[in-house]
């Protein structure tokens, strides 16, 4: 079952109409779009992924959010907020159809960065999702507003966490939870004891 199928089952989203006229409604924010659009399909699936994989509440995920001070009027595809009133952005996400060119993807990165900067949404993270092609950037105070390389992170943090917490999990495919650094260190130490006798044995010389 896909993330979007789970969202539909839970009532977080709903379909209406058929074929090219089929529409998807994001129930929590009462927003509807034409689902036949390839970009909308990408947005819908990633929106559902934010709920079930990243553990963000549907009421805190804005869809098609108007960008402040942007003329002509523009909208961010997805904005993850800290609050249900949707006043404090955490991450701004731009969605594109799967298979876009490198130039189109780079342009989308600039659009997302422009929307997420201090004078717009003042978000901590920005991202671009084009199917499985994704890029996320840390826009916290550690980096300059024009940085596009040193601030690339592996993935958007779950549950308002930090980037380094994301890749360390426990549980099953459908029950993924972050693991603390202390737990990770203990696990590595345990593996070291098992494999190399706590230092009494040496790994093969050919291993790097």
TORMISE-627465 format. One line per field, with one value per residue (C-alpha): residue number from 1; residue in one letter; x, y, z. Coordinates in steps of 0.05 Angstrom, whole numbers, plus 5000, padded with zeros to 4 digits. Layout:
N
num (NUM, ...)
residu (A, ...)
c1 (X, ...)
c2 (Y, ...)
c3 (Z, ...)
This chain:
208
num (1, 2, 3, 4, 5, 6, 7, 8, 9, 10, 11, 12, 13, 14, 15, 16, 17, 18, 19, 20, 21, 22, 23, 24, 25, 26, 27, 28, 29, 30, 31, 32, 33, 34, 35, 36, 37, 38, 39, 40, 41, 42, 43, 44, 45, 46, 47, 48, 49, 50, 51, 52, 53, 54, 55, 56, 57, 58, 59, 60, 61, 62, 63, 64, 65, 66, 67, 68, 69, 70, 71, 72, 73, 74, 75, 76, 77, 78, 79, 80, 81, 82, 83, 84, 85, 86, 87, 88, 89, 90, 91, 92, 93, 94, 95, 96, 97, 98, 99, 100, 101, 102, 103, 104, 105, 106, 107, 108, 109, 110, 111, 112, 113, 114, 115, 116, 117, 118, 119, 120, 121, 122, 123, 124, 125, 126, 127, 128, 129, 130, 131, 132, 133, 134, 135, 136, 137, 138, 139, 140, 141, 142, 143, 144, 145, 146, 147, 148, 149, 150, 151, 152, 153, 154, 155, 156, 157, 158, 159, 160, 161, 162, 163, 164, 165, 166, 167, 168, 169, 170, 171, 172, 173, 174, 175, 176, 177, 178, 179, 180, 181, 182, 183, 184, 185, 186, 187, 188, 189, 190, 191, 192, 193, 194, 195, 196, 197, 198, 199, 200, 201, 202, 203, 204, 205, 206, 207, 208)
residu (X, X, X, X, X, X, X, X, X, X, X, X, X, X, X, X, X, X, X, X, X, X, X, X, X, X, X, X, X, X, X, X, X, X, X, X, X, X, X, X, X, X, X, X, X, X, X, X, X, X, X, X, X, X, X, X, X, X, X, X, X, X, X, X, X, X, X, X, X, X, X, X, X, X, X, X, X, X, X, X, X, X, X, X, X, X, X, X, X, X, X, X, X, X, X, X, X, X, X, X, X, X, X, X, X, X, X, X, X, X, X, X, X, X, X, X, X, X, X, X, X, X, X, X, X, X, X, X, X, X, X, X, X, X, X, X, X, X, X, X, X, X, X, X, X, X, X, X, X, X, X, X, X, X, X, X, X, X, X, X, X, X, X, X, X, X, X, X, X, X, X, X, X, X, X, X, X, X, X, X, X, X, X, X, X, X, X, X, X, X, X, X, X, X, X, X, X, X, X, X, X, X, X, X, X, X, X, X)
c1 (5000, 5028, 5030, 4974, 4931, 4940, 4920, 4858, 4840, 4849, 4805, 4862, 4850, 4792, 4780, 4722, 4706, 4738, 4791, 4821, 4770, 4788, 4806, 4841, 4820, 4869, 4817, 4854, 4868, 4805, 4844, 4828, 4870, 4864, 4897, 4911, 4967, 5033, 5061, 4999, 5009, 5080, 5056, 5000, 5045, 5099, 5046, 5023, 5096, 5105, 5048, 5066, 5141, 5162, 5106, 5079, 5006, 4961, 4936, 5007, 5021, 5000, 4983, 4991, 5010, 5015, 5086, 5090, 5113, 5118, 5091, 5058, 5026, 5061, 5049, 5093, 5072, 5079, 5098, 5108, 5090, 5107, 5036, 4965, 4951, 5004, 5042, 5112, 5142, 5191, 5203, 5183, 5178, 5172, 5144, 5157, 5136, 5181, 5234, 5247, 5312, 5372, 5360, 5287, 5307, 5360, 5308, 5261, 5316, 5324, 5249, 5246, 5306, 5275, 5210, 5243, 5290, 5282, 5243, 5192, 5175, 5237, 5238, 5295, 5294, 5276, 5269, 5252, 5217, 5211, 5189, 5249, 5296, 5302, 5345, 5340, 5379, 5392, 5374, 5388, 5434, 5495, 5495, 5492, 5428, 5463, 5494, 5472, 5524, 5552, 5482, 5455, 5428, 5409, 5335, 5284, 5287, 5226, 5185, 5221, 5287, 5357, 5387, 5437, 5380, 5345, 5385, 5387, 5324, 5294, 5231, 5198, 5186, 5118, 5141, 5205, 5229, 5292, 5347, 5388, 5462, 5477, 5440, 5476, 5544, 5528, 5506, 5570, 5612, 5574, 5588, 5661, 5665, 5632, 5672, 5742, 5743, 5745, 5811, 5846, 5837, 5853, 5810, 5839, 5891, 5854, 5793, 5791)
c2 (5000, 5068, 5127, 5161, 5098, 5099, 5173, 5158, 5100, 5145, 5199, 5250, 5257, 5242, 5233, 5260, 5255, 5208, 5207, 5274, 5309, 5270, 5316, 5304, 5341, 5349, 5345, 5376, 5441, 5438, 5445, 5411, 5402, 5364, 5296, 5281, 5332, 5293, 5344, 5337, 5262, 5273, 5325, 5280, 5221, 5262, 5298, 5230, 5209, 5270, 5243, 5169, 5168, 5234, 5237, 5307, 5322, 5334, 5399, 5425, 5413, 5471, 5458, 5512, 5564, 5636, 5663, 5729, 5790, 5753, 5789, 5761, 5718, 5651, 5592, 5540, 5468, 5443, 5478, 5440, 5485, 5481, 5500, 5484, 5557, 5552, 5614, 5585, 5549, 5492, 5467, 5490, 5437, 5446, 5387, 5371, 5313, 5252, 5254, 5329, 5352, 5373, 5445, 5441, 5409, 5463, 5517, 5484, 5485, 5559, 5569, 5530, 5567, 5634, 5616, 5590, 5648, 5697, 5750, 5698, 5639, 5640, 5564, 5522, 5471, 5472, 5414, 5394, 5328, 5302, 5230, 5195, 5251, 5294, 5348, 5379, 5438, 5465, 5539, 5551, 5606, 5561, 5575, 5635, 5649, 5637, 5570, 5512, 5457, 5455, 5457, 5396, 5344, 5271, 5279, 5323, 5308, 5273, 5303, 5370, 5336, 5347, 5320, 5273, 5237, 5214, 5153, 5115, 5073, 5015, 4977, 4949, 4981, 5007, 5024, 5065, 5105, 5147, 5119, 5163, 5174, 5138, 5076, 5079, 5084, 5025, 4984, 4999, 4981, 4916, 4899, 4916, 4869, 4813, 4820, 4837, 4814, 4884, 4899, 4832, 4813, 4854, 4861, 4833, 4879, 4886, 4919, 4995)
c3 (5000, 4981, 5028, 4988, 4992, 5068, 5069, 5029, 5075, 5137, 5106, 5103, 5028, 4982, 4907, 4867, 4793, 4743, 4688, 4670, 4714, 4776, 4834, 4900, 4963, 5020, 5074, 5133, 5095, 5051, 4986, 4920, 4856, 4791, 4803, 4729, 4730, 4737, 4786, 4829, 4833, 4858, 4908, 4934, 4945, 4979, 5021, 5046, 5057, 5102, 5145, 5149, 5140, 5170, 5224, 5209, 5224, 5163, 5196, 5196, 5122, 5078, 5006, 4953, 5004, 4979, 4981, 5019, 4979, 4914, 4852, 4811, 4864, 4872, 4917, 4950, 4935, 5007, 5071, 5136, 5195, 5268, 5287, 5266, 5253, 5199, 5219, 5231, 5171, 5184, 5112, 5042, 4989, 4913, 4874, 4801, 4757, 4754, 4699, 4694, 4662, 4704, 4684, 4706, 4772, 4784, 4770, 4819, 4872, 4862, 4867, 4932, 4960, 4941, 4975, 5037, 5051, 5109, 5070, 5047, 5093, 5137, 5138, 5164, 5108, 5034, 4986, 4916, 4901, 4829, 4839, 4871, 4850, 4912, 4943, 5012, 5039, 5109, 5111, 5184, 5208, 5198, 5123, 5078, 5041, 4974, 4994, 4950, 4962, 5033, 5062, 5024, 5072, 5061, 5075, 5109, 5184, 5214, 5271, 5270, 5285, 5260, 5195, 5229, 5266, 5203, 5180, 5245, 5254, 5291, 5277, 5214, 5146, 5169, 5240, 5231, 5291, 5300, 5345, 5391, 5380, 5446, 5422, 5355, 5389, 5435, 5375, 5337, 5399, 5405, 5332, 5343, 5402, 5363, 5299, 5325, 5397, 5424, 5390, 5405, 5332, 5270, 5208, 5143, 5115, 5049, 5082, 5080)
